[in-house]
Amino acid sequence: MLDREQIILDILKDGEKRWKELVRLLVSSGKMSRATLSLNLQKLEKEGKIRRVMDQSKKPPLVLYMLSGFESMLERKVKEAVDELRGEFFFLREPTVKEVASRVGELPEKVREILYNLAPKIGWKEQEKDEAEKEAENAINLAGWLKWLKKGEQNSELAKMAEDSLQTASGHIIEMAKRILENFPQIVPEAEPSSSGPHHFVEGGLEWKDETLKAWRRVFKSEPPVPRRVGFWVIPRS
């Protein structure tokens, strides 16, 4: 590696730099010409040692250079905002672009680009409301079955329901359910076996608690799409 390439890398160790900053530090100081700086930046970027980020919210767009493994301050703020909002939403859905932008105090169009770039690393995705609600419903119910399995209780009826739920769940839903159970056990439904009385029979299943219903309304601003009792059927006895 030529000395001028190392000079550029050493400067970027301190953090992201604008093109104008690099010109001031390297060209105005006489260390290299503007053309040499451009050629070396292109070479380092092509080799994957540095990366270039365009801030499209600025007019004209702002160009930033940083080491490949380095996260910009805004990228770190966006990641922190996503983590915070996920927790506030009980891990039932992903925060929207507007919600993240509001949290970090930036324009949505600027945050959208960063979120999509970070998506493979942090697992974020933009969801339609119906999709988010369906995934949340499945994850809540699966968390209930995981909770019951963790107790180690013996009941063939509930064991079959739990096994069926696990076998049909995607990896994404399983991860959601685990996060819900670990961080917010108070909203996880309870599994109850079948019961009978003189005038009724109640089939076993999951019961959504008051805390479950409150969490749903808080996150989705709507009524839960399922009855209070999931899997329960009350059959009157004649």
N, C-alpha and C positions, 0 to 999 in steps of 0.2 A: 504494500500500500504506500502510495506517495505521501509525502509530508502534508501536502495541502488537503488530502482526503482526511487524514487524521486530525488536522486542525478543525475541519468542519465537524467531525464526530465529537471532538472534545468540547466544542462550543455547544452542541446539541445535548450534551450530558446534563447541562444545567436546566434543560426544559425546552419546550417548543419555541421556535423563533420565526418571526415574520420575515418575508423576503427583504424588506427594507432594513430590518435589524441585521441580517447577514451581510447586506451590502455595506452598512455602516461599520460593522466589526471587521470585515475582511477586505473590502474593496477600498473604502475611504482610508483605512489604516495602511494601505499599500501592500498587504500580504498577498493579494492576487487580483487579477483583473476581473471585471464583471463577467466576461466571456468564460474565463477559467472557472469562476464560481458556478456558473450555470452548467457547464459541462460536467463538473465534479458532482454537483447535486443530482444530475440526471443519472450518472454512473452509479452513485451510491443508492439511489432509489431503485434502479434496475437490478442491482445486486441484492436488494432486500434489506439493506442496512439502515436505511431511513425511509420514511414515508411522508407523503405530501397530502395535506388536508385543505379542502376548499371550503371556506365559510361563505355560502351562497347568500346569506342574509345581508351581507355588505354589498354596497354598490360603489365601485366594482368589487367582485368577489375577493375576499382576503385569502392569501396563500400562506399556509403555515407549514414549517418543516419540523420533524421530530424523529428521534430514534424509533426504529420499528417496534420495539417493545414498550415504548413510552405512551402513556395515555395523557391526553390533554386534560387541562383542568375541567373543561366543560364535559368531557367524556366521563370523568370521575364523578362529577356532580349528577350527571344523567343516571349513571349506574346506582349511585346512592339513592336518588329519588325513586327509581324503580323498586329497589329493595324496601324502602320505607313504605311506599304505596301498596306494595304487595302485602305487607304485614297489616296495614290499615284495612285492607280488603279481605283479611282472614285467608289469604291465598286462594280465594274463590275465583278471581279473574285477574287479567293483566291490566295495568293502568293504561289509559289511552294516551295518545301523543299529546293532546291538549292538557291532560292532567299532569304529565311529566313536565311539559313546558311551563305550566303555571308554577309548579314546585321549584323549578330552577330559575324562573324569571327570564326565560328566553322565548323567542318567537317559535310557534309550532313548526313552521317549515324548516327552521334550523335544527330543532330537536328531532324531527322526523328522520332526517338523513343520518344523524348520529345513532338513533335507535335501530335503524335498519342495518347499519354497519356493525353494531354491537350484538344484534339479535343472535347470531350463531354462538356467541360466547355466553350470553346471559339467558338464552331461552325465551326471550320476549317475542311476542307476536301481536299483531293487530287483530282484534276479534270483532265480529258482528255480535250484537246483543244476544240474539238467539243462540249462537254458538257458545258464547260465554256462559249463559244460563244452563244450557244442557250439560256442558262440561262440569260446571259447579255442582249441579244436581247429582251427576254420576260420582264425582269425587267425594261429596258429603256422604253419600250412601256407602261407598267403598270404605271410607274412613270408619264408618260404623261397624262394618264387618271386620276390618282389621283390629278394631278395638275389642270386639268380641273374641276373635281368635287369640289375641294377646292374653286374655284372661285365662285361657286354657280350659274353659268349661266344656262339658260333654253334653251334646244335644245333636242327634243325627239330623233333625229337621233344620236347625240353624246352620249346622256344618255344611249341609248341601247348598243352602242359599249363599253362604259365604264363599264356598268353592266356585259356584257358578258365577258369582260376581267377579271374583278374581280372574277366572279364565277368560271372561269376555272383556275385561278392562284393558285399555291400551297402556303402554309404558308411561305416557304422559299423565293419564288419569291416576295411575298408581303413585307416581311421584307427587301429584297434587294431594292425594289422600294422605300420604305419609306426612307431608308438611302440615296439613290441617290437624292431623292427630297429634303431632309433636308439639305444635305451637298453640293450638286452640282446642284442647280436648273438651272444653266446656260447650262447644257447639256441635260436637259429634253425637249423632243419634245413638240410641240404646237399642240393642237387639233383645227381643222378647219372644219366648216360645209360645206356642198355641195354648190357649186357656179356654175353659168352658164353665158354664154355670147352668142353673136350672132352666134358663130361657134363652141362652145364646151360646155361640161358639165363635171364638176369635182366633183367626189363623195367625201364626207367628210371623215376625218380620221386624222392620226397623221403625222406631218411633222418633220423629223429629221433636226435639225439646223446644221450650220457649226461647232458649238462647239461640237455637238453630234458626228459628223463624225471624228473630230480631236481627241476627247477623245478615240473613238474606235481604231483608227489607232495607237495611242500612247500605249494603253494597250495591244492590240492583234497583233500589227505589221502586220496588214492585212487590206484589204478593208472591209467595213461593208457588211454583208451578205444580206442586205435588200436595196431596192431602197431608194432614198432620201425621197420620200413620201410614207408613209405606210398607206394603205387603200384608196389611191387616185386612181381613174381611169379617164383618160381623153378620152372622147368619142367625136370624131369630128362630127360636124353637117353637113349634106349634104345640 
